[in-house]
């Protein structure tokens, strides 16, 4: 089931970084405003921002969540990024 990115419109940098850390990612490298997080299984996520309160566009979220972190909708619920739908 594809992730409904409309529910993630207000995801802030600090919330995404906290979820990465909670899921076992660690900060591997930082160059300027680009932070690279890595997971022991080899996945890597690059987070680029200027303020921790910044929010991401849906296109950037899709890249970080689907392609880099390879999270599913269930992962997002487990990490408390995505709220369960009513009745779920």
FENGINOR-V908862 format. One record per residue. N is the residue number from 1. RES is the residue in one letter. PHI is phi in whole degrees, 0 to 359 (999 if undefined). OMEGA is omega as a letter, one per 40 degrees, with the letter a starting at -180 (999 if undefined). Layout:
N_RES_PHI_OMEGA / N_RES_PHI_OMEGA
This chain:
1_X_999_a / 2_X_292_a / 3_X_283_i / 4_X_272_a / 5_X_289_i / 6_X_296_i / 7_X_284_a / 8_X_251_a / 9_X_304_a / 10_X_254_i / 11_X_292_a / 12_X_267_a / 13_X_306_a / 14_X_298_i / 15_X_290_i / 16_X_293_i / 17_X_298_i / 18_X_299_i / 19_X_293_i / 20_X_301_a / 21_X_297_i / 22_X_297_a / 23_X_273_i / 24_X_101_i / 25_X_282_i / 26_X_224_i / 27_X_287_a / 28_X_266_a / 29_X_201_i / 30_X_220_i / 31_X_230_a / 32_X_61_a / 33_X_268_i / 34_X_256_i / 35_X_251_i / 36_X_251_i / 37_X_255_i / 38_X_230_i / 39_X_250_a / 40_X_299_i / 41_X_273_i / 42_X_104_i / 43_X_295_i / 44_X_227_i / 45_X_229_i / 46_X_257_i / 47_X_246_i / 48_X_243_a / 49_X_199_i / 50_X_245_i / 51_X_224_a / 52_X_293_i / 53_X_271_i / 54_X_297_i / 55_X_249_a / 56_X_261_i / 57_X_284_i / 58_X_302_a / 59_X_294_i / 60_X_292_i / 61_X_301_i / 62_X_301_i / 63_X_297_a / 64_X_289_a / 65_X_276_a / 66_X_284_a / 67_X_272_a / 68_X_273_a / 69_X_283_a / 70_X_58_i / 71_X_276_i / 72_X_260_i / 73_X_300_i / 74_X_296_i / 75_X_299_a / 76_X_296_i / 77_X_291_i / 78_X_299_a / 79_X_275_i / 80_X_62_i / 81_X_269_a / 82_X_245_a / 83_X_281_i / 84_X_299_i / 85_X_290_i / 86_X_304_i / 87_X_88_i / 88_X_261_999
